[in-house]
């Protein structure tokens, strides 16, 4: 029987927000909701983003095999025909990080590499002055019950991810602020857990990492915090057996 956390993870990942990637112009707000008109590289970059996000989702679930499969796709994908020479160092940076994720021996290593992939995205976006445009999402209301609380966690994780890859200070701060409240404790978190003390410690760590992320503007620091955040999420979900479902 699936846990409450497992059910909400499945729901949130199935409804994950879409992204469009244009190839020109000034930064686009990640809260804009209009359709994106894709230029020639747009479809290529959309597929690329979906696979990078597949790595992130696999890590959050604690599903190492899924994360490594998506990372392998990114690491081995052919470069876009006719792409500017200026892209090459950023493509190499992404492939290196993706290769590390694909070869990761454990979920913690994959989490670090996933955050590095997100940072590589941001570095390229800033250098090229081309930014992804995300569909707007509404922050779930705060709640003390497991299911809505985890919905909030997933929204926060997504906003932090947007903040990392865009890069967007507003999205990053939205994500860490959403985790500023107290973690679930005792029977509210998962009464059937085999190790409730460890589960509670992991829940507290997620909120502590978010607190550390508040006001952080440096890309390297965001990358480090997000890697630890992903690893903590994954450890919690593995403890609950979600990755095996």
N, C-alpha and C positions, 0 to 999 in steps of 0.2 A: 504493500500500500504506500502510495507516495506521501511524503511529508508535505506540510503546508508550504514550506520554503521551496520544495521542488516544484509544486504546482505553480507558484507565482513566477519562478524563474522561467518555466516553459512558456507561460503567458507573455511575459515581458519580452523574451527573445523573439517570439513569433510576431510581436507587434513592434519590433525595433524600428526607430525612425529612419526614414529614407534620407539619402544624401544625393545632391547633384554637384557636379564639379565643372565649372566653366573654365575657359582658357584665356581669359583676358579681363582687364579692367581692375578697378580698385577693390579692396576687401569688401565682402558681402556679409551682411549681418546674418548670424546663425539663427536669428529668430524670424527671418523672412519666410513666408509661407507660399509665395507664388512659385509656379512651376519654373524649372530651370531649362533654358534652351541650350542644349549641349552642342558644343562645337566639336570638330573632328576628334580631339583627344578626350572628349568628355566621356564617351562610352568606355574607353580604355581605362580611364581613371576611376570610373564608377565601379567597374569590375575589380580593380585593384583595391579600392577602399573596402568593398564587401568582403574580400578575402582577408584583408588586414583585420577587419572587425571580427571575422570568423576566428582568428587567432585569439583575440581579446575575449570573445564569448566562450570559447573552449576553455581558456584559462579560468575565467570566473566560475564556470561550472565545475572546474576540477577535472575536466575531460582532456587529459594530456594528448591522447591519440588524435582527437579532433583538432586541437590547437596545432599540433605538429603537422598534420595534413595540410591545413590552410597555410601555414608558414612555408612549407615546402613548395606550394604552388607559387607563392610570392617570390621566393628565392630563385626559382627556376624560370620564371616567366620571361619571355623575350621582350626586349625593349621596344617601345613604340617606334614603328618605322617613321623616319623623318623627324624624330624628336630633336629639339635643340641640343647642341653640344653642352650647353650650360647645365643640362639635366644630369649629365653623367656622374659627377661626384655624389649627387643625392641618391641616384639610383643605386650606386655602389654601397652607400651607407645603409640604404634600406635592405639590400640583398644580404649584407653582412649580418644585420640584426635578425632578419628572417631566417637566415641559415643557422644562427645560434638558437633560435626558437625551435626550428625543425629538428635540431640535434639535441635538444634539451633532455637530460636524463631524468628530470623530475619537474614537477609543476612550479616550484619556486624559481628554478632557472628559467623556465619558459616565461614566467611572469616578468622577470627582469628584462628579458629579450623583447617581450611584447611592449613594454613601456619604451624601450629603445626604438622600436618600430614607430611608435606614435611620435616620438621626438624627431625621428628622421622625416616623417611626414611634415611636421611643423617647420623644420629647417628649410625644406624644399619650398613649402608654401610661402614662407617669408622671403626667401631669396628670389623666387620667381614673381612675387607679388600677385599670386593667384590663390584664391582661398575657397575652401568647400562651403557650400550653403546647405544648412540642415533645415528640415521642417521643424517648426516650433512644437514643443511639448509642454504640457501643463504639469506643474509640480503637484504630486499627490498630497492630500492633507496629512498632517502628523497624526499618528495613532499608536496606541500601546499594544495592539494585537499583532500577532506574528505576520499574518498575510499582508495587511496594509503597511506595516512597518517595512517589510522586505520590498514592497513596491517602491517605497521611498528610497530604499537603498539602491535599487536598480536605476531609478531616475538619477540619483546622485552620481552613481558610477558612470552613467552615460554622459552626464554634463561634464564631469571631470575629464572623460575621454575626449569629448569635443574640445574642451579647453586645452588639452595637450596637443591634439593633432592639428587644430586650425592654424595657429594657436589663438586662443581667446581668453583673455583675463576674466571677462564677464562670465563665460561658461564655467571656467574653473572655479571661480568664487561661488557661483550658484551651487555647484556640486558639493564643495566642502561645507558650505553653510547649511545645506540640507541635512548633513550628518552631524550638525552641532548639538543635537539633542542627546538625551541619555540613551544608552543601548538597552535592549530588552534584557530582563533578568528573570531568573527562577523559572517558574512554570510557563511564563509568557513566551519564552524563547523556543523551547522544544522539550516538553516534559518527558518524551520517550528517548531522549538522547542517551547513549551509553556512557558518555563522559560529560555531564552537564557543567562541571567546573571548567573544563577546557573550552567548552563551547562558549561559556560566559566570558572567558578571557579573550577569546577570538573576537567576540562581538564588541568588547570594550576596545580592543586594539584597532578595529575599523574606525571607530569614532575618534580615537586618539590620533590616528594618522590624518584624518580629515582636519582635526584641529591644528595639527602641525602644518597642513597645507594652506591654511588661511593667510592671505597676503603674500604668498610665495610667487614671485614673478620670474625667477631664473628658470630656464628650460631644464637644466640639469637637475635642479632641486625638484621640480615637478615630476620629472622622469623617475627619480629615485623614490619619491613618495608614492607615485602611482604603481610602480612595480611592487612595492611592499604591500600596498592596498590590494592589488590583484592576488598576490600570493596568500594574503590573509583570507580573502573571500573564498579562494579555492580550497584552502585547508579546512575552512568551516564546512563547505559543501561536501568535501570528501568525507569529513567526519559524519555527516548526515547521510552518506551513501548516495548523494544526488548524481554524481558522475557515472554511477553504474546503472542508472535507470534509463 
